[in-house]
């Protein structure tokens, strides 16, 4: 595909990132001026199918909402409109797509040459600390990514985190927001760079332009110790809890991995017993962690009304586990 195509996809991504509710209806997705860009975002998992509506604006009169009656062959659905009665339309008109901002973070990390172990969630769905780098010609830089920085409260939240990190004089903020930020912004005077002007989406991730990001450097891994995370359950059989690395027992590792892999991160006792390959009649997830009760309390919640066990997702993991 042409370089112009990726430029347009990046521009569309920034547009969506700045919406209060970053959703896209099926008509816009398939028929709008950004249709190709939307498809590109879907292909690289920045957009996902969120829901299917039970009624849509009638494609004929463009006034009434028509109820979805049933599916038809060849990707069509039958609608019942109060004004136009029965009409057949493409099934995609009932689709609603949602942007997943957190899925962009690994792509930015890859473009910067950072590992995912150094990322920190500052504000869910809005702000991330990407890591720290050292450049041979400059002192270290701490990198952040934020969306909706036009909102004073979001910009203020990021500024406060930068102060906590002692990075006021050495930070770079990447954003999807339009530049420049208002003169009254809490981030006025900071090094803030728009994604659209510093790089672009490509199939392999996000590629930064060398002439506009020449101060990138190697990641400083000494700051990459996680606080509380499930990120290493499946690869190393370990969790981090308040900065302490804990090696899980085999069944504990299998149980947490099962909840991680489950679509809504909730499972019944019987489902979990099967996943940990236990034959005990009195099986209990809590007993699996008898020798590591802090791990159970930190990462698992029993939903008494539903008789299900729910994974408690740490803030640090919301960029990949949602």
SULGIDA-V61308 format. One record per residue. N is the residue number from 0. SS is DSSP state (h for helix, s for strand, l for the rest). BURIAL is I if it has 16 or more other C-alpha atoms within 10 Angstrom, else O. D_FIRST is the distance of its C-alpha to the first C-alpha in Angstrom with 1 decimal. Layout:
# SULGIDA-V61308
N|SS|BURIAL|D_FIRST / N|SS|BURIAL|D_FIRST
This chain:
# SULGIDA-V61308
0|l|O|0.0 / 1|l|O|3.8 / 2|h|O|6.7 / 3|h|O|8.3 / 4|h|I|6.5 / 5|h|I|7.8 / 6|h|I|10.9 / 7|h|I|11.6 / 8|h|I|11.4 / 9|h|I|13.8 / 10|h|I|16.0 / 11|h|I|16.3 / 12|h|I|17.2 / 13|h|I|19.8 / 14|h|O|21.2 / 15|h|I|21.8 / 16|h|I|23.3 / 17|l|I|25.9 / 18|l|O|27.2 / 19|l|O|30.6 / 20|l|O|29.5 / 21|l|I|25.7 / 22|s|I|25.5 / 23|s|I|23.5 / 24|s|I|25.0 / 25|h|I|23.5 / 26|h|I|23.7 / 27|h|O|21.6 / 28|h|I|19.1 / 29|h|O|18.7 / 30|h|O|19.8 / 31|l|O|19.5 / 32|l|O|17.4 / 33|l|I|15.5 / 34|h|I|14.9 / 35|h|I|11.1 / 36|h|I|11.6 / 37|h|I|14.6 / 38|h|I|13.1 / 39|h|I|10.7 / 40|h|I|14.0 / 41|h|I|15.8 / 42|h|O|13.7 / 43|l|I|14.5 / 44|l|O|18.0 / 45|l|I|18.4 / 46|s|I|19.4 / 47|s|I|21.9 / 48|s|I|24.0 / 49|s|O|27.2 / 50|s|O|29.6 / 51|s|I|30.4 / 52|l|O|32.8 / 53|l|O|36.0 / 54|s|I|36.0 / 55|s|I|33.5 / 56|s|I|33.9 / 57|l|I|34.9 / 58|l|I|32.3 / 59|l|O|35.1 / 60|l|O|37.5 / 61|l|O|35.2 / 62|l|O|38.4 / 63|l|I|39.6 / 64|s|I|38.1 / 65|s|I|38.0 / 66|s|I|38.8 / 67|s|I|36.7 / 68|s|O|39.1 / 69|s|O|37.3 / 70|s|O|34.3 / 71|s|O|33.9 / 72|l|O|32.2 / 73|l|O|28.6 / 74|l|O|27.3 / 75|s|O|29.8 / 76|s|I|32.6 / 77|s|I|35.9 / 78|s|I|36.9 / 79|s|I|40.4 / 80|s|I|40.6 / 81|l|O|44.0 / 82|l|O|43.5 / 83|l|O|41.5 / 84|s|O|42.6 / 85|s|O|40.5 / 86|s|I|36.9 / 87|s|I|33.9 / 88|s|I|30.5 / 89|s|I|27.2 / 90|h|I|27.8 / 91|h|I|24.9 / 92|h|I|26.9 / 93|h|I|29.1 / 94|s|I|26.4 / 95|s|I|26.3 / 96|s|I|23.5 / 97|s|I|24.3 / 98|s|I|22.4 / 99|l|I|23.5 / 100|l|I|23.8 / 101|h|I|25.2 / 102|h|I|22.2 / 103|h|I|20.4 / 104|h|I|23.3 / 105|h|I|22.5 / 106|h|I|19.0 / 107|h|I|20.8 / 108|h|I|23.4 / 109|h|I|21.0 / 110|h|I|19.5 / 111|h|I|23.2 / 112|l|O|24.3 / 113|l|I|26.7 / 114|l|O|28.1 / 115|h|I|28.4 / 116|h|I|32.2 / 117|h|I|32.5 / 118|l|I|31.0 / 119|s|I|33.5 / 120|s|I|33.3 / 121|s|I|35.1 / 122|s|I|34.8 / 123|l|O|33.2 / 124|l|I|29.9 / 125|l|I|30.2 / 126|s|I|31.0 / 127|s|I|30.4 / 128|s|I|31.7 / 129|s|I|29.1 / 130|s|I|31.5 / 131|s|I|33.1 / 132|s|I|32.1 / 133|s|I|34.2 / 134|s|O|33.2 / 135|l|O|35.4 / 136|l|O|35.9 / 137|s|O|36.3 / 138|s|O|38.0 / 139|s|I|36.3 / 140|s|I|33.8 / 141|s|I|33.4 / 142|s|I|30.1 / 143|s|I|29.7 / 144|s|I|27.2 / 145|s|I|28.3 / 146|l|I|27.3 / 147|l|I|29.6 / 148|l|I|31.3 / 149|l|I|32.4 / 150|l|O|35.0 / 151|h|O|38.0 / 152|h|O|39.0 / 153|h|I|35.6 / 154|h|I|35.7 / 155|h|O|39.3 / 156|h|I|38.6 / 157|h|I|36.1 / 158|h|I|38.5 / 159|h|O|41.3 / 160|h|I|39.2 / 161|h|I|38.4 / 162|h|O|42.2 / 163|h|O|42.9 / 164|l|O|40.6 / 165|l|O|42.3 / 166|l|I|39.0 / 167|l|I|39.8 / 168|l|O|39.7 / 169|l|I|36.9 / 170|s|I|34.1 / 171|s|I|30.5 / 172|s|I|29.3 / 173|s|I|25.6 / 174|s|I|25.1 / 175|l|I|23.0 / 176|l|I|25.9 / 177|l|I|26.0 / 178|l|O|27.7 / 179|l|O|30.4 / 180|l|I|32.3 / 181|l|O|35.7 / 182|l|O|38.5 / 183|l|O|40.4 / 184|l|I|37.9 / 185|l|I|39.4 / 186|l|I|36.5 / 187|l|O|37.3 / 188|l|O|37.5 / 189|l|O|35.3 / 190|l|O|32.1 / 191|s|I|29.5 / 192|s|I|25.9 / 193|s|I|23.2 / 194|h|I|20.0 / 195|h|I|18.0 / 196|h|O|19.6 / 197|h|I|19.8 / 198|s|I|16.3 / 199|s|I|13.2 / 200|s|I|11.9 / 201|s|I|9.5 / 202|l|O|9.8 / 203|l|O|13.0 / 204|s|I|14.6 / 205|s|I|15.2 / 206|s|I|15.0 / 207|s|I|17.8 / 208|l|O|18.0 / 209|l|O|20.9 / 210|l|O|22.5 / 211|l|O|22.9 / 212|l|O|23.8 / 213|l|O|26.0 / 214|l|I|28.7 / 215|l|I|27.1 / 216|l|I|29.4 / 217|s|O|30.4 / 218|s|I|31.3 / 219|l|I|35.0 / 220|h|O|35.6 / 221|h|O|39.3 / 222|h|O|38.3 / 223|l|I|36.2 / 224|l|O|39.1 / 225|l|I|38.3 / 226|l|I|40.9 / 227|l|I|40.7 / 228|s|I|37.9 / 229|l|I|37.2 / 230|l|I|34.1 / 231|l|I|36.0 / 232|h|I|37.8 / 233|h|I|35.7 / 234|h|O|35.0 / 235|h|O|38.3 / 236|l|I|40.7 / 237|s|I|41.3 / 238|s|I|41.2 / 239|s|I|41.9 / 240|s|I|44.5 / 241|l|O|45.4 / 242|l|O|44.2 / 243|s|O|46.1 / 244|s|I|44.4 / 245|s|O|45.9 / 246|s|I|45.7 / 247|l|I|45.8 / 248|l|O|48.0 / 249|h|O|46.3 / 250|h|I|47.0 / 251|h|I|46.0 / 252|h|I|42.7 / 253|h|I|42.1 / 254|h|I|43.2 / 255|h|I|40.9 / 256|h|I|37.9 / 257|h|I|38.8 / 258|h|I|38.7 / 259|h|I|35.4 / 260|h|O|33.8 / 261|l|O|35.4 / 262|l|O|33.3 / 263|l|O|35.7 / 264|l|I|37.3 / 265|s|I|40.7 / 266|s|I|42.8 / 267|s|O|46.4 / 268|h|I|48.9 / 269|h|O|48.9 / 270|h|I|45.1 / 271|h|I|45.3 / 272|h|I|48.3 / 273|h|O|46.4 / 274|h|I|43.5 / 275|l|I|45.9 / 276|l|O|47.9 / 277|l|O|51.1 / 278|l|O|54.1 / 279|l|O|56.2 / 280|l|O|57.7 / 281|l|O|57.9 / 282|l|O|54.4 / 283|l|O|53.2 / 284|h|I|50.0 / 285|h|I|52.2 / 286|h|O|54.3 / 287|h|I|51.3 / 288|l|I|51.2 / 289|l|O|55.0 / 290|l|O|54.8 / 291|l|I|51.8 / 292|h|O|52.6 / 293|h|O|50.7 / 294|h|I|47.4 / 295|h|I|48.3 / 296|h|O|49.2 / 297|h|I|46.1 / 298|h|I|43.5 / 299|s|I|45.1 / 300|s|O|46.7 / 301|s|I|48.9 / 302|s|O|48.6 / 303|l|O|52.2 / 304|l|O|51.8 / 305|l|O|49.0 / 306|l|O|50.3 / 307|s|I|46.9 / 308|s|I|45.6 / 309|s|I|42.8 / 310|s|I|40.6 / 311|l|I|41.2 / 312|l|I|37.8 / 313|l|I|38.4 / 314|h|I|36.7 / 315|h|I|34.9 / 316|h|I|33.2 / 317|l|I|31.8 / 318|l|I|28.4 / 319|l|O|27.9 / 320|l|I|30.8 / 321|l|O|30.9
